[in-house]
Each structure stands twice: as C-alpha cells, then as structure tokens.
C-alpha cells in the first residue's frame, strides 16, 4: 500500500494502528475477506449454536473460578470482583515489573475471600522472572521474596492440586511465558524454541497462561506451540490474557471443525484477489461449515441438551485496550 494512502486511512481510523488493535472492516477486506467471514461465522454462529461446552457435574456444587488478567498496577473495587472458590490472575500485574509493584498487587489480591488465589507472571512482571517459582501456601506464611503473600499462590511453571468445599478437586498448571515481543519484556521465548512442548501435565483441568494460544481470542498474536500443547492436554478451562482486545470466552471441542478452522486461519493472508482463487483455502472454509453444521445437527437431533464434552478458553484481560482503564468485565466460570 502507498505510504500516503496508508497514512490517510490510519488518520481516518479505517486501519488499526498496531497489531494489538482489533481489525477494522477495511483491514479485514484487504487481508483476507474469506478468513474474516469464516471466523465471524465460526465464533458468532456455529459455536453458540452448539450450546454450552460443558455443565458442572449433576448433583455436585459447581466450582466457581473468577478470572482476571492485565491489571497493570491498577485495582478493581471489591464489588467488581465476584465471589467464588478460585481467583485467577493471568499476569501483567504491573507496568514496570518491580518488586514493590508486584507486592502491591499481591496484597490487593490477598484481600479477597476466595479460598484459592493463583497468579502467573506476564511480560511486564520482570521481578517474577528473576525469583523463579515458590510455594506460598496459607495466609501468614512467608513466600518468595521473603514477604507475606497473603495466601496467593504463584505458579511459575508449577502444577497445583486444589480442593474446594464439598471435596471436589482440580488440577491447575500455570506459566507466564510469552512469544518474543521485543527488548525490555520479561518471560519471553523465541518461536522456534517450542517452549510449550510437553510442559503441561496431562491431568491438568485448568491451564493458566499469559499468552493466548494461536487463533483463539488473540488477534493472531497467540502462540502456535501453546495451541499444540492445549490439543495434547485438552484442559477443561484455559485462562489467559496478554491481548487486551481479545477479551471474551470461546468454546473449544478439539474436533474436526476446530481443526479446519485453525487450518484456515493459519494460512497466509494475501488479499482479496488471492481469496478468489480455488484451492486449499476454500476446502478448509467449506470444512469449517460442513463440520460445524454437522456437529450442531448431531447434538440437537441425536443427543440433546447437556451432552457437550468440550472446554472453554477465556481471555480475562480487564484492561480495555491500551487506554490505561480497567474497562473489561471480570469473567466468571462455573466448572
């Protein structure tokens, strides 16, 4: 695109100013209208028509998980954070990453009444990268850094089994590593490192990361290695943040429809003219619709409500874009 034309379109807000901003209609048409259309149909039509990806076990009290991410040194008033069994923070607690800023956020989180409070680091939390992992334990015990973590558990690449009222147990695993962004950020790895391969225990029910997996609530900024690992483990709940404008939730089923969708979204976007050419892009797009419609018909005509056995991905970023305001709502999940 000609530089002067691009500058004009940016000034008119017809193009996103950075990859971290959501695509505009024009940018979607210029990159790949086919991918944009199928993504819209997949996330806004096919997935909702499949119903809830899972229901809590019948006859047992659900486990309520309250999900936060990307507070960047700010705090929410108590009434904006719902009560629950587990409070999860997916990293970027701070702006500059210093110990005192981390400590301030931990003290805020430790003041909530959730039985379990769990955090991972993010690319803004440099001090956490220097201290490694550590068991923090019950309120009053000294944790990493030699100060009171007020019952908050830090997962820097560690699994944790928790038990809630009623005897139900969950296996959690958390790590805050992110794909390379640039100098000055923490917890980064190069894409070729395959940093997630074999890292997550197979018994993990709740996976807590800072980066999203590729193609899910990520503005195409997520990690392909993490997506492969999620397919291997298939956690019931995967919570993350990092991409503020990706905030929301998305059902996952780890089936042919999802495979076709991810295959299409992974293909290079080369513009609308390229999309018109017949080939594998159209095959993948057709498969998304074919498998999606088939799964909907199978569920509602053959199996009925309550039969889904999928999982849920949650981008829990409460920071609204790059505004410096915690404007996204807190996400609550009942397992």
LINKA-V320056 format. One record per backbone hydrogen bond with DSSP energy under -0.5 kcal/mol. NH is the residue of the N-H (numbers start at 1). CO is the residue of the C=O. If there is no record, write none. Layout:
BEGIN
nh=NH co=CO
nh=NH co=CO
END
This chain:
BEGIN
nh=6 co=2
nh=7 co=3
nh=8 co=4
nh=9 co=5
nh=10 co=6
nh=11 co=7
nh=12 co=8
nh=13 co=10
nh=14 co=9
nh=15 co=9
nh=21 co=18
nh=27 co=14
nh=28 co=24
nh=29 co=25
nh=30 co=26
nh=31 co=27
nh=32 co=28
nh=33 co=29
nh=36 co=32
nh=37 co=33
nh=38 co=34
nh=39 co=35
nh=40 co=36
nh=41 co=37
nh=42 co=38
nh=43 co=39
nh=44 co=40
nh=45 co=41
nh=46 co=41
nh=47 co=42
nh=49 co=45
nh=50 co=46
nh=50 co=47
nh=51 co=48
nh=60 co=57
nh=64 co=62
nh=65 co=63
nh=65 co=333
nh=66 co=64
nh=66 co=86
nh=67 co=65
nh=67 co=331
nh=68 co=88
nh=69 co=316
nh=70 co=91
nh=71 co=92
nh=72 co=92
nh=73 co=93
nh=74 co=71
nh=80 co=77
nh=81 co=78
nh=82 co=80
nh=85 co=64
nh=86 co=64
nh=87 co=116
nh=88 co=66
nh=88 co=86
nh=89 co=118
nh=90 co=68
nh=102 co=98
nh=103 co=99
nh=104 co=100
nh=105 co=101
nh=106 co=102
nh=107 co=103
nh=108 co=104
nh=109 co=105
nh=110 co=106
nh=111 co=107
nh=111 co=108
nh=112 co=109
nh=115 co=84
nh=116 co=85
nh=117 co=151
nh=118 co=87
nh=119 co=153
nh=120 co=89
nh=125 co=122
nh=126 co=124
nh=127 co=97
nh=128 co=125
nh=129 co=125
nh=129 co=126
nh=130 co=126
nh=130 co=127
nh=131 co=127
nh=132 co=128
nh=134 co=154
nh=141 co=138
nh=143 co=147
nh=146 co=143
nh=147 co=144
nh=149 co=141
nh=152 co=149
nh=153 co=117
nh=154 co=134
nh=155 co=119
nh=155 co=153
nh=156 co=154
nh=157 co=174
nh=158 co=174
nh=160 co=172
nh=162 co=160
nh=162 co=170
nh=164 co=168
nh=167 co=164
nh=170 co=162
nh=172 co=160
nh=172 co=170
nh=173 co=206
nh=174 co=158
nh=175 co=208
nh=178 co=187
nh=180 co=189
nh=185 co=182
nh=186 co=123
nh=189 co=178
nh=193 co=190
nh=194 co=191
nh=197 co=194
nh=199 co=196
nh=200 co=196
nh=204 co=201
nh=205 co=171
nh=206 co=171
nh=207 co=237
nh=208 co=173
nh=209 co=207
nh=209 co=239
nh=210 co=175
nh=211 co=177
nh=214 co=223
nh=216 co=213
nh=221 co=218
nh=223 co=212
nh=224 co=222
nh=227 co=223
nh=228 co=224
nh=229 co=225
nh=230 co=226
nh=231 co=227
nh=232 co=228
nh=233 co=229
nh=234 co=230
nh=236 co=205
nh=237 co=205
nh=238 co=312
nh=239 co=207
nh=240 co=314
nh=241 co=210
nh=243 co=241
nh=244 co=242
nh=246 co=243
nh=247 co=244
nh=248 co=315
nh=250 co=313
nh=252 co=311
nh=259 co=255
nh=260 co=256
nh=261 co=257
nh=262 co=258
nh=263 co=259
nh=264 co=260
nh=265 co=261
nh=266 co=262
nh=267 co=264
nh=270 co=268
nh=271 co=31
nh=275 co=271
nh=276 co=272
nh=276 co=273
nh=277 co=273
nh=277 co=274
nh=282 co=279
nh=283 co=279
nh=284 co=280
nh=285 co=281
nh=286 co=282
nh=287 co=283
nh=288 co=284
nh=289 co=285
nh=290 co=286
nh=291 co=287
nh=292 co=288
nh=293 co=289
nh=294 co=290
nh=295 co=291
nh=296 co=292
nh=297 co=293
nh=298 co=294
nh=299 co=295
nh=300 co=296
nh=301 co=297
nh=302 co=297
nh=302 co=298
nh=303 co=298
nh=303 co=299
nh=304 co=299
nh=307 co=304
nh=310 co=53
nh=311 co=252
nh=312 co=236
nh=313 co=250
nh=314 co=238
nh=315 co=248
nh=316 co=240
nh=316 co=314
nh=318 co=69
nh=320 co=325
nh=321 co=319
nh=323 co=320
nh=327 co=325
nh=328 co=318
nh=331 co=67
nh=333 co=65
nh=335 co=63
nh=335 co=333
END
